[in-house]
Amino acid sequence: MSCAQKKVVLITGCSSGIGLSLAVRLASDPGKNYKVYATMRDLEKKERLLESVKGLHRDTLDVLQMDVTDHSSVLRARDKVQEGHVDILVCNAGVGLMGPLELQEAEVMRSVLEVNLFGTLQTLQAFIPNMKSRREGHILVTGSTGGLHGLPFSEVYCASKFAIEGACESLAVLLQQFNVHVSLIECGPVNTNFLENLQKVELGDSSLDALDPLTRSLYQSFMMHCGSVFQNVAQDTEEIVKVFLEAIESPEPAFRYYTSEAAHPLVKLKTTRLDGLDYIREIGKITFPQDQEESQQDRV
Ligand SMILES: NC(=O)c1ccc[n+]([C@@H]2O[C@H](COP(=O)([O-])OP(=O)(O)OC[C@H]3O[C@@H](n4cnc5c(N)ncnc54)[C@H](OP(=O)(O)O)[C@@H]3O)[C@@H](O)[C@H]2O)c1
């Protein structure tokens, strides 16, 4: 396929995980259908990506520096796109945060919102005008089931991902008038560097001593629950990339794609039982299973 016919894709957060896998898959496309601009905030981390493509894809891959929290860095990356436009924008960069809310420092909470929310918004701002004027484009955003339903000890992360849902849904309503599609790829747990990179209050951390015993014990249950979920049901990035491809290749992309059916019952519960309580009780049972058993035993 000639350069002129290739779809131009720009992806944020390609140093690892989902962004890296997606960049490698698209740059290695057998039909050479894509020209990929894989962006990352720290170019010193580009070796992993370059090793994954084994130097084979010089004509389909470029690596650019882009920190989504730095407006001038976003604009610089955009202006380096040789084709002068992006057909497919993937807002993927994100960070996690876990721990009792009362222990989170304001600066840390802000930094999560800076990347996940403001970083995504300012990336969208940089690329939307050109897509609008060309009456063409597809925006994909790596969403999270933590943006569809709340999770204990994840208030700030969920707030950032809920906010992304609202921003994307609002944009999708407008952009359909411009033939620009918006798709959220809703992921549950995925085997990436996310857990390692996640800022969290460790179980042995002395800051936990300031908390009441029930919160401490619930946090311990939740951490065990998360550990077992990531060990047993986390998806590999290849599965996530398949869902991205389905969305990218669709002539009429959906607004939401779920990478696994595991989230469906909770999402349905939330949207059909409008007072919200059934969902909150259910997620409590799932995330604090030990405490459920103990309180049942107490009642016997
Ligand atoms: N893994 C999961 O379980 C899971 C579940 C649901 C949703 N997600 C979402 O999936 C997306 C990708 O995460 P992942 O699982 O692939 O984790 P990951 O391996 O930690 O990748 C996150 C990427 O975001 C980048 N990033 C962080 N801050 C950035 C910034 N200011 N500017 C540009 N890039 C930045 C990281 O770069 P550095 O290497 O420089 O830090 C890294 O490349 C995130 O939006 C996350 O919320 C993940």
The ligand as a MOL file (V3000), in Angstrom:
LIG
                    3D

  0  0  0     0  0            999 V3000
M  V30 BEGIN CTAB
M  V30 COUNTS 48 52 0 0 0
M  V30 BEGIN ATOM
M  V30 1 N -3.6710 -2.7670 32.9510 0
M  V30 2 C -4.9010 -2.7020 33.3930 0
M  V30 3 O -5.3280 -3.5310 34.2160 0
M  V30 4 C -5.8380 -1.6580 32.8510 0
M  V30 5 C -7.2190 -1.8290 33.0590 0
M  V30 6 C -8.1020 -0.8790 32.5610 0
M  V30 7 C -7.6100 0.2290 31.8800 0
M  V30 8 N -6.2650 0.3740 31.7150 0 CHG=1
M  V30 9 C -5.8040 1.5770 31.0260 0
M  V30 10 O -4.9480 1.2100 29.9670 0
M  V30 11 C -4.0960 2.3070 29.6510 0
M  V30 12 C -2.6990 1.7710 29.4020 0
M  V30 13 O -2.2200 1.1890 30.5960 0
M  V30 14 P -1.3780 -0.1740 30.5950 0
M  V30 15 O -2.2010 -1.1830 31.2810 0
M  V30 16 O -0.8270 -0.4570 29.2790 0 CHG=-1
M  V30 17 O -0.2380 0.2160 31.6720 0
M  V30 18 P 1.2850 0.6420 31.4900 0
M  V30 19 O 2.0450 -0.5000 30.9400 0
M  V30 20 O 1.6700 1.2060 32.8180 0
M  V30 21 O 1.2410 1.7930 30.3930 0
M  V30 22 C 0.8560 3.1000 30.6770 0
M  V30 23 C 1.4950 4.0060 29.6500 0
M  V30 24 O 1.0760 5.3560 29.9020 0
M  V30 25 C 2.2460 6.1550 29.8800 0
M  V30 26 N 2.1180 7.4300 30.5670 0
M  V30 27 C 1.9370 7.6820 31.8820 0
M  V30 28 N 1.9330 8.9990 32.1000 0
M  V30 29 C 2.1110 9.5990 30.8860 0
M  V30 30 C 2.2120 10.9280 30.4410 0
M  V30 31 N 2.1470 11.9730 31.2980 0
M  V30 32 N 2.3770 11.1660 29.1190 0
M  V30 33 C 2.4670 10.1520 28.2360 0
M  V30 34 N 2.4270 8.8550 28.5910 0
M  V30 35 C 2.2440 8.6040 29.9090 0
M  V30 36 C 3.3270 5.2880 30.5030 0
M  V30 37 O 4.6000 5.8260 30.2390 0
M  V30 38 P 5.8360 5.6740 31.2620 0
M  V30 39 O 6.4700 4.3500 30.9530 0
M  V30 40 O 6.7210 6.8280 30.9230 0
M  V30 41 O 5.2890 5.7450 32.6500 0
M  V30 42 C 3.0310 3.9970 29.7530 0
M  V30 43 O 3.5630 4.0380 28.4570 0
M  V30 44 C -4.2190 3.2900 30.8150 0
M  V30 45 O -5.0240 4.3730 30.4010 0
M  V30 46 C -4.9400 2.4890 31.8880 0
M  V30 47 O -5.7330 3.2980 32.7300 0
M  V30 48 C -5.3690 -0.5400 32.1800 0
M  V30 END ATOM
M  V30 BEGIN BOND
M  V30 1 1 1 2
M  V30 2 2 2 3
M  V30 3 1 2 4
M  V30 4 1 4 5
M  V30 5 2 4 48
M  V30 6 2 5 6
M  V30 7 1 6 7
M  V30 8 2 7 8
M  V30 9 1 8 9
M  V30 10 1 8 48
M  V30 11 1 9 10
M  V30 12 1 9 46
M  V30 13 1 10 11
M  V30 14 1 11 12
M  V30 15 1 11 44
M  V30 16 1 12 13
M  V30 17 1 13 14
M  V30 18 2 14 15
M  V30 19 1 14 16
M  V30 20 1 14 17
M  V30 21 1 17 18
M  V30 22 2 18 19
M  V30 23 1 18 20
M  V30 24 1 18 21
M  V30 25 1 21 22
M  V30 26 1 22 23
M  V30 27 1 23 24
M  V30 28 1 23 42
M  V30 29 1 24 25
M  V30 30 1 25 26
M  V30 31 1 25 36
M  V30 32 1 26 27
M  V30 33 1 26 35
M  V30 34 2 27 28
M  V30 35 1 28 29
M  V30 36 1 29 30
M  V30 37 2 29 35
M  V30 38 1 30 31
M  V30 39 2 30 32
M  V30 40 1 32 33
M  V30 41 2 33 34
M  V30 42 1 34 35
M  V30 43 1 36 37
M  V30 44 1 36 42
M  V30 45 1 37 38
M  V30 46 2 38 39
M  V30 47 1 38 40
M  V30 48 1 38 41
M  V30 49 1 42 43
M  V30 50 1 44 45
M  V30 51 1 44 46
M  V30 52 1 46 47
M  V30 END BOND
M  V30 END CTAB
M  END
